[in-house]
Amino acid sequence: MSENTKTDSHKTGDDETISISNPIIWIIGAVILLLVGWFAVKTFFLSEEENKLTIVDAPKTVIAGTSATFTWRIDGPPTTINSTSIRLGLESNPGDLTKETKPADTKYTDFVKDFANGKYNIPLQFVGNIKMDKPGKYYYRLHAIIKDKNYWTEESSFDVKEKSYGITIINSPKDVMTVNTPINFTWTVDGPPSVINNTSVRYGKVSTPGVLGKEVKPADTEYTGALKDFISGKYDIPLQFVGNIKIEEPGKYYYRFHALIKGQHFWSDENTFEVK
């Protein structure tokens, strides 16, 4: 009886040991499962993490004949891509573009070529340019091919405006001038390349206020004097001009810069100086 009792006693001890250790095993097993699950989920989401395309800087207005500059970033899991670009055109392509939408499937007819073909390790920031010759409203999106998928941003737009002619004042009198002393003027006639035959500073003692339209000739104003250096000739613009005048009679004078371009009269705002 004592041996059986001892044997039963030993069995009871083992059962208690097993019964006590079972919850610990379960807890350890659960922790392991949680860790495995967490790593699995993390690995899954890392592998599925989306690359993000961001336009950092883009133009709102561009003058025809100049370049539009774009800055953009591609973020996300490190990888190598072979193509990213700004796709643009004069026709809008609204709505969402999927990862199956290729540039050829859109209405964007042009693109920034700097990084359209190459080998680029992302994440990376890009800066690209494209010369805009034709005026109009342009629609664009940032595009990248990442692991054979097409990534797009939302559509945005900018305007390309016709380059117009104009006058920029570089230097003009601001203080009191002295009679019979040269008064210096510096200005540029800006705009698309062209040839002009007449640009000057028109001045007089009587004001011709307001905005002067392109139909207003010097003879239609109160300005009786003119800087004669470039009043007749042949000048390739854009060009900077430097000239001077001497005034013999003291007084307050009103003046404007003037240029005759393709039959139209271009005027600066009216300014004044005093001669003593």
C-alpha atoms as one frame of an Amber mdcrd trajectory, in Angstrom:
protein
   0.000   0.000   0.000   2.834   2.356   0.796   4.502   1.817  -2.587   1.221
   2.425  -4.403   0.690   5.435  -2.267   4.148   6.749  -3.128   3.565   6.030
  -6.786   0.259   7.823  -6.723   1.910  10.621  -4.820   4.551  10.999  -7.516
   1.897  11.046 -10.245  -0.040  13.651  -8.388   3.093  15.812  -8.170   3.726
  15.520 -11.903   0.136  16.379 -12.660   0.408  19.461 -10.463   3.640  20.450
 -12.181   2.031  20.065 -15.574  -1.075  21.861 -14.487   0.984  24.737 -13.081
   3.263  24.991 -16.121   0.458  24.850 -18.691  -0.646  28.511 -18.177   2.988
  29.661 -18.403   3.438  27.736 -21.646   0.231  29.258 -22.960   1.367  32.764
 -22.034   4.778  32.253 -23.617   3.128  30.761 -26.681   0.712  33.658 -26.905
   3.557  36.179 -26.626   5.492  34.365 -29.341   2.428  34.306 -31.559   1.874
  38.001 -30.953   5.489  38.789 -31.813   5.371  36.646 -34.930   2.092  38.270
 -35.903   3.455  41.752 -35.254   6.536  41.132 -37.368   4.389  39.612 -40.085
   2.042  42.583 -40.098   4.965  45.020 -40.008   6.661  43.222 -42.883   3.408
  43.213 -44.829   2.788  46.910 -44.367   6.398  47.810 -45.110   6.180  45.853
 -48.326   2.859  47.514 -49.096   3.906  51.025 -47.978   2.954  53.543 -50.624
   5.505  55.769 -52.271   4.493  59.402 -51.978   4.888  61.997 -54.726   5.009
  65.625 -53.627   5.353  68.780 -55.710   7.548  71.064 -53.610   7.503  74.110
 -55.878   5.820  74.927 -59.179   5.183  78.095 -61.210   1.894  79.939 -61.261
   2.776  82.193 -64.211   5.485  81.858 -66.856   6.407  84.291 -69.626   6.429
  82.704 -73.070   9.946  81.957 -74.229  11.234  81.293 -70.703  11.498  78.087
 -68.679   9.093  76.702 -66.103  10.937  75.194 -63.125   9.486  72.414 -60.980
  10.779  70.899 -57.740   9.372  67.610 -56.479  10.063  64.729 -54.081   9.461
  61.009 -54.126   9.350  59.421 -50.657   8.722  55.915 -49.413  10.582  52.604
 -49.231  14.088  52.826 -50.736  14.223  51.551 -54.304  15.545  52.470 -57.739
  13.334  54.041 -60.386  13.993  54.851 -64.025  11.475  57.570 -64.791   9.816
  60.544 -63.127   8.574  63.709 -64.773   6.055  66.529 -64.872   3.487  65.677
 -67.539   1.661  68.674 -68.971  -0.529  69.930 -71.774  -3.075  72.511 -72.855
  -5.989  70.146 -72.227  -7.173  69.079 -68.787  -7.227  65.412 -67.804  -9.459
  65.524 -64.691 -10.287  62.812 -62.180  -8.164  60.172 -60.500  -5.475  58.406
 -62.475  -4.799  54.812 -61.429  -1.511  52.957 -61.248  -2.406  51.368 -64.565
  -2.780  54.760 -66.280   0.232  55.374 -68.485   1.254  58.859 -69.718   0.238
  57.793 -73.228  -3.296  57.232 -71.900  -3.604  60.886 -70.817  -4.087  64.201
 -72.597  -0.713  65.506 -71.454   1.300  66.045 -74.621   4.602  67.268 -73.185
   6.862  66.529 -70.224   9.909  67.677 -68.286  12.677  65.536 -69.751  15.412
  65.900 -67.076  14.602  62.641 -65.246  12.301  60.877 -67.689  14.944  58.261
 -68.423  17.737  57.241 -66.054  18.493  55.517 -62.769  17.496  57.267 -59.549
  17.617  55.996 -55.977  14.585  57.191 -54.048  13.722  58.803 -51.655  15.065
  61.775 -53.587  14.267  65.394 -54.506  14.264  66.477 -58.149  14.463  69.843
 -59.958  13.531  70.020 -63.632  12.868  72.659 -66.286  10.936  72.961 -69.494
  10.912  75.886 -71.920   7.423  77.245 -72.538   7.093  78.821 -75.972   3.347
  78.781 -76.536   1.050  80.976 -74.389  -1.968  79.397 -72.736  -3.237  77.619
 -69.631  -1.302  74.422 -68.962  -2.480  71.470 -66.879   0.034  69.161 -65.254
   0.663  66.277 -62.885   3.761  64.771 -61.345   4.319  61.206 -62.551   6.694
  58.372 -61.622   7.036  54.727 -62.545   7.803  52.696 -59.416   8.017  48.908
 -59.652   6.139  48.959 -62.970   3.292  50.986 -61.463   2.302  54.517 -62.495
   2.079  57.008 -59.641   0.331  60.355 -60.185  -0.396  63.498 -58.186  -3.589
  65.486 -58.549  -3.880  67.840 -61.502  -2.737  71.464 -61.169  -2.290  74.305
 -63.649  -0.233  77.382 -64.501  -0.449  80.150 -67.115   2.031  80.962 -69.850
   1.619  84.589 -70.861   2.681  86.314 -74.028   5.861  88.241 -73.515   4.979
  91.908 -73.915   7.050  94.987 -74.609   7.786  97.446 -71.887  10.224  99.933
 -70.394  12.236  99.356 -67.231  13.784 102.410 -65.530  17.318 101.699 -64.315
  18.381 105.211 -63.331  16.651 108.599 -63.357  17.088 111.915 -61.498  15.803
 111.981 -57.931  17.535 115.059 -56.491  17.663 118.704 -57.508  19.643 119.130
 -60.719  21.835 122.049 -61.728  21.272 124.062 -64.904  23.563 123.161 -67.815
  24.762 120.031 -65.989  24.208 116.615 -67.639  21.226 114.771 -66.212  21.700
 111.034 -66.686  19.026 108.468 -67.594  19.348 104.693 -67.958  16.537 102.411
 -69.113  15.859  99.176 -70.944  13.336  98.443 -73.629  12.173  94.881 -72.947
  10.254  92.289 -74.888  10.589  89.712 -77.655  13.560  90.317 -79.980  12.768
  93.115 -82.410  14.212  96.256 -84.016  13.064  99.727 -82.987  13.948 103.147
 -84.368  12.932 105.479 -81.570  13.255 105.579 -77.791  13.749 108.635 -75.608
  12.952 110.587 -72.457  10.204 113.109 -73.083   9.981 116.028 -70.654   8.445
 119.441 -70.089   7.233 121.936 -67.468   3.594 120.909 -67.851   2.313 117.560
 -66.619   0.551 115.011 -68.798  -1.071 112.947 -66.031  -2.757 109.562 -66.061
  -2.021 106.417 -68.030  -0.899 106.975 -71.597  -2.174 104.379 -74.046  -0.283
 102.895 -76.960  -2.039 105.259 -79.332  -0.741 108.387 -77.566   2.061 110.008
 -79.560   4.663 112.379 -78.074   2.990 115.187 -80.028  -0.239 114.483 -78.131
   1.437 115.266 -74.781   2.629 118.413 -73.003   6.248 117.251 -73.139   8.182
 119.739 -75.260  11.727 118.388 -74.803  13.366 115.069 -75.612  16.599 113.202
 -74.999  17.919 112.994 -78.557  20.562 110.216 -78.309  18.266 107.426 -79.550
  15.395 109.364 -81.090  16.378 108.110 -84.532  18.344 104.971 -85.349  18.191
 101.184 -85.449  18.288  99.322 -82.152  17.950  95.600 -81.485  15.867  95.062
 -78.375  15.871  93.942 -75.625  18.529  96.577 -75.000  19.720  98.982 -72.321
  20.074 102.664 -73.144  22.096 105.374 -71.411  21.692 109.039 -72.304  21.734
 112.535 -70.822  20.256 115.979 -71.281  21.216 119.481 -70.238  18.539 121.939
 -69.181  19.209 125.674 -69.245  16.026 126.942 -67.613  15.327 126.322 -63.884
  12.019 124.878 -62.779  10.089 121.717 -62.078  10.037 119.237 -64.937   7.771
 116.298 -65.688   9.051 113.382 -67.737   8.386 109.891 -69.050  10.424 107.259
 -70.851   9.052 106.471 -74.297   9.609 103.872 -77.034   7.973 103.356 -80.417
   7.641  99.612 -81.077   5.847  98.182 -84.094   3.771 101.324 -84.521   2.714
 101.441 -80.868   3.795 103.941 -78.224   5.025 102.584 -74.909   5.273 104.961
 -71.945   6.568 104.751 -68.396   4.764 106.409 -65.502   5.275 110.157 -65.131
   8.057 111.340 -62.812   9.493 114.741 -61.877  12.787 116.450 -61.130  13.766
 120.026 -60.316  16.438 122.179 -61.913  17.974 125.133 -60.102
